[in-house]
Structures are given as C-alpha cells and as structure tokens.
Amino acid sequence: MRTNILKAVSVAAFVFAASAYAQVTARVPFIVNVDAIVTAEQGTESVSMLVTANVETILEIPLGGVSVSYYGGARGANAPTITGSRGNITLRLPAQSYQNAEVALYSINGKRVLHGKAAASETASAISRRNVAAGVYLLSVKGINGSAFSTRLNHGGGNININAAFGNETAAHEKPLAKQAAAGNWEITVSAVEEGYGDFTYTLNVVAGNNPVQDIILFSAYGTFTDDRDGKTYKYVILGDKTWMAENLNYDDAGSKCYNGTASNCNTYGRLYKWDNIMYGQSSSETHGVKGICPSGWHIPSIAEWEMLYFDKAGKYLKAASGWDSYEGKSGNGTDDFGFSALPGGYAGSSSSYNIGKTARWWTCTEANASYAYYWSMSYNSDELSRYQNYKTEFYSLRCVKN
C-alpha cells in the first residue's frame, strides 16, 4: 500500500501524457467513499478525473485510435511541464499541440474556480485569480486538437497566477515514436484528495464501451482504544463511515475459548465465541446496534454492516499481508490495503478446533432463524469475502464496530 502524498507546498508534478484523435473509448464508472482523484495508466498513457464522495463518475479511457508521439529528442520532450510554488505557477506548453489552449482549475467538489485561454500566438499568457482558498485542486489544460493535460496541485491559500509559456516543437512531419493505448490491463490508482488516506492501486482489465462499476473504499485513519473492562488495547481503522476494530476481540467472557485451549492463540487471533455468548448482555439503550460483549461505545456488526465491506476480491485486500497458509504453492496472504488486517484464527466446535492459518470466521448480530446466525468468512485459498449461516453453538471470532 502506498501513502498518499499531499503535503508539499509546491505544485505536485503529476504530468499526464497528451493524447488525441480518440476513436474508441472505455467508460468505467467509479464510486469512492471520499473525494478522490482516479488515474488510469497503461505504458505512457494516463488519464485522470476528480470524483466527488459517493457520486458515480465516469472515467473515459481512450483506446485504439489514441497515440502519444514524441518528435525527436528525448521521450516526452513535447509533453507539457509545470513548475512553481506559493501560487506562482509556470505552465510550459508545446505550441503545436496546445495552441489556443483552455486552462481551468477545479476544486475538489468539481467547481471551476479559474478559467482562461492561452494563445500560442502571444508566446505567453497570464491567468490569475485572487484569494483562492487553501486546498487541493485539479489543473486541466486542453488543446484545440484534442490534446489534454491534467495535474493535481496543493495550494496554500491566496492568489494563484498561472503563466502559460509556449516552446518550440519539432515539425510534425518528422518521424514520430508512437505508443498505442489499448483495451486490457490498466493500472488504476485512487488517491484521496484529503490528507490521511492511503492510495488504492490495482489492475483493471478494461474493454471498449461500458465497464462494471468500481466501488472503492479508502481507509482514513488508524488508532487505538482501550477496553476498560480488562485494560486490553486494540487497533482500529476507519472504513467509509464506520470505525472497525483492526483485530479480533480478546475479551475473556464466560464460555469463550482460545484455539486448541492455547493462550498464545488468543493473543494472536483473539478469542472464539458462541453466538449466544456474544449476544448476552445486549442493551436496549444502544441505538447503533447490539452491544453484546463488545467494549463500551462499540457494538456487534450486523450482516448489513459487513456487506459494506464486500466487493469483488475483498478478501485479498482485507486479509493481513502475512500469517495465512499457502495453497497449491500460492500464498494465501492478502495485501491489507485497508488496514483491516484479517488473520486466520480458525474456528471451534464443542470439543475440537479447526483450520487455524486457513480460515477466519466472524459472527454478526443477525439471526437466520432460531438455530442459525449469519457470519462472514475468508479463506487462504480464495480472494473473496463470503457470507454464510451456521449453528449458533459454533465458536467464531468477533470484530466490533464503533457506535
């Protein structure tokens, strides 16, 4: 997992390659739980967009007919460049690709806060606005021939002055080096605009036309809290609008057990509980769910709260990066992109324990019927997060959610 870097006062030079003559497009809808910038990259091709929290936004990826050309000199010599700090920005544009360019600055909610045109015939153009609020912005430049350039920048507040200057390009009739963008694997990076969130990077196989919705959850913050009943300290992580324990409960409630009766297993994986045990002591004063045996201010998650963590291959991203057994020569570990750090604590029946290192099962507070309750599971031989139901007399792990 990479850390989101938005701390520099100077302009962050995330330069996206110019592209033109789009003939085929892949349309990929994104829903992210926070304001974010989504970037898709394949080779030297890169496109990006700003996403408002929980609003479906379409990323259009040009395919097939798009070429990025470098006319003589070093690769990327004709790509736009941007430098500057403290609100004074120099934008150097290739005249041939960006003559009569449209320059715009957008806030994180998509509002345009600055707009102007830069004409190559004038050699240099100045576009400015006074008293722009501090924050992260998306700078967009479009040429009349379809060339496009975007970059994310962090502004400390005050005036913004963009000086667009134009340089010479080698004539277009010289032999270009071209890179064709294509359908297939693109590297997707989802970066929260606000500091304190981790980036989420993965590979997406895109096709021309409409693609499945990408529903992304970025975690925001780690922390710890102490259970005042026994003094144990637990990690937590914020996922979407919920705060989850980042490790299993290890409260020594009557009737609970350690895997195989070994105390060290409780220290690593938490304790195992029957459903009736975790529900005992539920309080009608809890307005955000069933408290059960969870610490004060926390509750047992419902089946619906667990469903908020479900997406394709969720197990891969929620499992800890170590501690899982291998399967047929392949690692059973996850990537732990969200800090959930799921470990394979196994489960138990009345007399035996099973599948430590291979399986994790967590109770919900939701009943299926008088004998069965719902639980969620991960396995060493699967990347999925799965929902099942079983007898309430089985012993499973428990994660609590903050009220």
Secondary structure as UniProt FT lines:
FT   STRAND          24..32
FT   STRAND          36..42
FT   TURN            43..44
FT   STRAND          45..51
FT   TURN            53..54
FT   STRAND          57..63
FT   STRAND          67..70
FT   TURN            75..78
FT   STRAND          81..85
FT   TURN            86..87
FT   STRAND          88..94
FT   HELIX           95..98
FT   TURN            99..100
FT   STRAND          101..106
FT   TURN            108..109
FT   STRAND          112..118
FT   HELIX           120..122
FT   STRAND          124..132
FT   STRAND          135..142
FT   TURN            144..145
FT   STRAND          148..155
FT   STRAND          158..167
FT   TURN            172..173
FT   STRAND          177..180
FT   STRAND          184..192
FT   TURN            195..196
FT   STRAND          200..206
FT   STRAND          209..210
FT   STRAND          214..216
FT   STRAND          219..226
FT   TURN            228..230
FT   STRAND          233..239
FT   TURN            240..241
FT   STRAND          242..245
FT   TURN            254..255
FT   HELIX           259..261
FT   HELIX           263..269
FT   STRAND          272..273
FT   HELIX           275..279
FT   TURN            280..281
FT   TURN            284..285
FT   TURN            292..293
FT   TURN            296..297
FT   STRAND          298..300
FT   HELIX           303..307
FT   TURN            308..309
FT   TURN            312..313
FT   HELIX           314..318
FT   TURN            328..329
FT   TURN            337..338
FT   STRAND          346..348
FT   STRAND          353..354
FT   TURN            356..358
FT   STRAND          359..367
FT   STRAND          372..379
FT   TURN            380..381
FT   STRAND          386..391
FT   TURN            392..393
FT   STRAND          395..397
FT   STRAND          401..402
//
